[in-house]
Amino acid sequence: MHHEPIIQLRNVGKSFAAHRVLKGISLTVSAGEIVTLIGPSGSGKTTALRCMNFLEAYDEGEVLIKGQLLGYSGPGREAKHRDSAALIAEVRRPLAMVFQQFNLWPHMTVLENVCAPLLLGKKLPRDEARKKAAAALAQVGMSDKAESRPARLSGGQQQRVGIARALALGPELMLLDEPTSALDPERVEEVQDVIKTLANGGMTMVMVTHEMSFAASISSRVVFMADGMLVESGAPASLFRQPQTERLKTFLAPWFRRPLQPDDVERLHG
């Protein structure tokens, strides 16, 4: 059951020099939803995700987190109207992000990596931070690696630590930027299983992925982006089975040409 929106994008635009990457996109995500962004490379998916927590400063429109405008207090979207870093951090507190490339500190242990945002960002006492970090590592099945350094871990294990680091913050919404794309194929499933467990536990998520089968199996809503715009949106069964635009049909054609897995058949034709 969905409740009040956690995040709203209203006609959000973003340009890099003369290139307009986002062209007025609007999206609302409510508590309990799993919204997955799909689309070709360069369509603006990751930029949209980064604008949601102001890792990229959007130039047009509004991003609202639980009703509060993120990033700006003035009437425009220029740098002179941006809020302070402290205020931006406060507004985006309900969000946490999982990155494609893990971004773990190599000189810290796994436990220290998960503790760091709690100590530096939330200013928690060390004992409390370690307790929260240990609980998050347990959630992703990494307790036995708490004292290891990242270099001793596989890519899948490092990404599970990245997920634990986000979880330890106690977010209401998690943003995941292609969480399995940097992994060897045999490590993808272990990370997907962790994400599915979080989804089954009620975690709200917005995820960018190129894994169509994963998107079909986990999402409550799939959003197809192309050329900086939201082209189609819907439940996985309808969007994958009955695409409404030629652009989406073209994008999905290679996926439908490959042999379907049993889970795909059950999801799309069950």
N, C-alpha and C positions, 0 to 999 in steps of 0.2 A: 504494500500500500504506500503510495507516494504522498508526501506532505508538502510543506512549503519549499520553494526553490532554494537550493544552497547556492547556486551560481546562475547568473543570467548574463548573456551577451546580447547587447542591443546595437545592431548595425555597426559592429566593430570593424574598423579598417586599420590596415598597417602597411606602410610602404618602407622599402629600403632604397634610398635615393629615388630614382625615377620609376622603380619597379613596385607596383601595387600588389602586395602579396595576399592581403585579405581585402575583400571588396564588399564590406557591409554585411557581415554574417551575424545572424541572430540565433541563439540557442539557449534553452532553459533546461537545467538538470535539477531534479528534485531528489530528496532523500530516498535511498533505496534503489535508485536507478543505476544500471551499468550501461553507459553510453560509449559506443566505440566509433571512432572516426576512421574511415577507410578512404582510399583514393590513391591516384598515381603519385609518384614522387614529384615534389614541387607544387603540389596542390594547395599547400598552406596548412596542413594538418598540425605539424609540430609548432608552427608559428601561432596558430590558434590556441594550442595547449599552453604555450609559454605566455601568451597574453592573459590567460585565465588567472595566473598568479603574478603577473607583472614582471616576469623575467624578461619579457619584451614589453616595452612601453607602446601601447596602441595609440594611433594618432586620431582615430575617429570613433564616435559612438561611446558606449558605456559598458563596463564590466562591473556587475554588482555581486557581492558576496554577502549572502544573508541580508540583502536589502541595502548594504552599504557600498557606495561607489569606491572602486579600487583605483588608487593611483593619483587621483586628481581632486583638487578642491576648487580650482578656478573654473571659469566658464569655458575655457578652451582646452585643447589637448597638447599644448606646447610645453616644453620643458619648464618654463617659468611658472606654470600652474601645477606642477607635480607636488604631491605631498612629501613630507619628510620620510626618510627610510624607516623611522620608528613607527610612523602612522601606517605606512604601507604594510609593514610586518604585522601590525595589530589587526588590520582589516583582513589580511589573508591567513590569519592564524588557523581557521578551520580547514585549510588545505595542506596537503603534503605531496611531494613529487618524487617519482621514481624515474631515474634517467636511463637512457639507452646504454651509456658507457660506465655505469656503476658509480664512478666518482668516489671511490674509497681512498682514504689516506694510507699510503703504503707503510708509513712508519708507525702506525697505530695497530693494535690488535682489533679483531672483529668487535669485541665488546666496547672498546674505546671509540671505534667508528660510530657505533650506534649511540653511545653516550654523548658524543660531541655536540650535536644540535641541542640536546637537553641542557647541557652545561653552558654552552655559549649563547644559545638563543633564548631558552626559557629560564636560564639562571637557576636551575634546580640544584639542591644540595647533592653532593657527589653520591651519597648512599642511595638517595631516591632515584637519581638518574641511572645508577647501575641496576637497581631493581626493575625499573621500567624497561631498560635495555635487555636485561636477561629474559623478561617475560616476552618481549617482542621476538627475540631470537628463538625462543621455544615455539612460538606460533609458526615460524617458518622452518622448523626442524633443524636449527643450526646451533643448538646449545653446546654440542660437543666441540664446536670450533671457536668458542668464545675467546680463547687465548691465542688463536692462530693469527698470523699476519695475512693480509689479502693475497700476497704472492703465492701462498701455499694452497690457495683455493682454486677450484675450477671456475669457469665463467658462470655456470649455473649457480654455484654456491655464492659467488660474489654478488650476483643479482639478488639472491635471496637475502643477503645481508643488506643490500640497498632497500629492499622492501621492508625489512625489519626496522631500518633506520627511519623510514617514513611512518611505519606503524607506531613506533615508540612515541611519536609526537601526539598520538591520540586524535588523528584527523577525522573530520566528518566527511571529507571527500578526498580521494586519492587521485592524482593525475599520473598516468603511466605513459611514457613516451617510448613506444616500440620496445617494450621490456625484454623481448626475446631475440631481437634482430642481431645483436652482437654475439650470440651464443652459437656454439657448435650444434648441429642438428640433434645430437643425442642428449644435449642439456636443456633443450627447449621445453620438453614435457614436464620436467621437475619444477620449473618456474611457473608454467601454466597451471599446474596442479595447486601451487600455493595461491595463485590469483583466484582460481575457482573456489578454493576453500574460503577465502576472504569474501568473495561474492556471495557464497551460500550463507555466510555469517551476517550478511546485511550491509557490508561496506559499500558506500556509494563510490562509483569510479567513473572517470572519463579516461579512455585509453586510445592511443594511436597504435595501430598494428597493420602489418601486411599479411598476417595469418588469417585468411578468410574462414577457415574451419573453426579456429578459435573464436573469432568474432561471432560466428553463427551459434556456437555452443554456449557462450557466456553472456551475451548482451541482452538487455531488455529493449534496447533501441540501437540501431546502426545508422550512422550519418555518413553519406557519401559526399566527399568534397572533390571539386575539380576547378582548376583555374581560379583559386581564391574564393570560391563561392560554395555554399551548401546547395547541392543539386537535388538530393533525395534523402528522405529520412523515414524510417519505419521499423517495425518489428522484424527480426531477422528472417523469419519464415516468409513474410510477404516481400521484403526487399530483395532477398536472394532468389526467390522463386519467381517473382513477377516484377522485375524492374520496369519502371515507368518511362525512363528516358533512354535514348540511344547511347548517350554517354556512359551510363552505368552498364548497359548491356555489353558495350564494347570492353569496358574495364573487367567485367566478370567473365567474359568469354574464355580466357585461358584457364581460369579456375574450373569452369564447367567441363572443359575438354579433358582434364586429368581424371583418373579413376577416383570416384567418390569413396570415401571411407564409410564404414558402417554408421559412425556417429553422425556424419553428414546426412546420410539417407534418413535416419531416424528424425533428425532435427527438421529437415526440409520437406519430408514426405510423410512423416508419422501422423 
